[in-house]
Amino acid sequence: MIEVSWTELTGITIPVGFLALLLLYFKPNKAYPIILLFFGFFITLVTSVNASAILLVLNNDPSVSGSVAGGLFIFPVLGILAYAGLLHLVKDKLRRPLGYKTYVKEK
């Protein structure tokens, strides 16, 4: 089994998140793609950590006990927040019909 720690997975997520926050502050029109990239990394991280935690619990792995058990409560909450944030960002794009134009034609 390949073991990957959450610190290795967050190596790219945290800097992209800070970059997205800076762009959101200084250039909000250009920040949307970077924010989506951040949410993509973050959702991938949280989903993989939650899936591995579920498998560890189902297999009665002894490494889940002790101080590690706190992550069994924290990461599902982070997952819910990440999915809710992504759905909030793309909710307008999900409601648009196919072929919807985002630009306005000049007269």
N, C-alpha and C positions, 0 to 999 in steps of 0.2 A: 504494500500500500504506500502511495506517495503522500508524504506529510508536508503540508505547506502551512506555515504559521500566518496568523492574521497580520502580523507586522510586515511580512513580505508582500502580502496582497495590498496593503494600504500604502505601499511605497509610491505608487503613482496616483492614488485616489486623493490623498490629502493635498499635494501640490496643485492638482487640477482644480480641486475645490477652492483653494485660496485664489488661484488665477481667475476662476469664474466669479468669485466675489469681487475681486478688484475690477474686472471688466464690467460687472454689473453696476459698480459705483461710478466708474469713469466713462464707459461707453455702453450704456444699456442696450442699444440696438444691436450691437455685435456680440453680446454676451450669450445669447440664446443657444447657439451650437455648442459652446464650451460647457454651459450648464447641463445640456443634454448628455455630453460626454462624461461629465462628472457623475450624473445620475446613472449612466450606463455602467461605469466602473463600480460605483457604490452598490448598485443592485446586484451586480455579479458577485461582489465580495460578500454581501450579506446573505445571498441565496446559497452560495457554496458553504459558508460557515454554518448556516442553519441546517443544510442538508447533512453535513458531516456530523453535527451535534445530534440530529435525529437518529442517524445510524449508530452513533456511539451509545445513545440511550437504549435503543432497541437491542443492541448486542450486550448490554449490561457491562460496558467497559469500565474498569475501576478508575481510569484516568478522569472520569467525569465528576468524581466526588471531590469534596474539599473546596478550595478557593476557585477552582475552575467552574464549579456549578453556577456561579453568578452569571456567567456568560449565557447560560441557558435561558435567562430572563431578559438580559440586555439586548442580545442580537435579534430576537423576534420583534422586540419593540422598534429597534433600528430598521428592521425590514419593513415593518408596517409604515413607519415614517417615510422611508425611501420610496416605497410604491405609491403612497399617498401624494408625496411631492411630485413624482413623475406624472401621475395622472392629473394632478392640478396643472402642470405645465403644458400637457398635450391635450387637455380636455376640449379646447376650441378646435384643434386640428382633427380630433376624432369625430366631431359633429358635422364637419363640412362635407357636402356631397362630392362625389368624384368629379373631377374636372373644374373644381372651384378655383377661380383665379384670385391670387392674393394682391395683385397690383390693380391700380385704377387707371383706366385708359383716359388719356387727355383728349379734350374735345377740340 
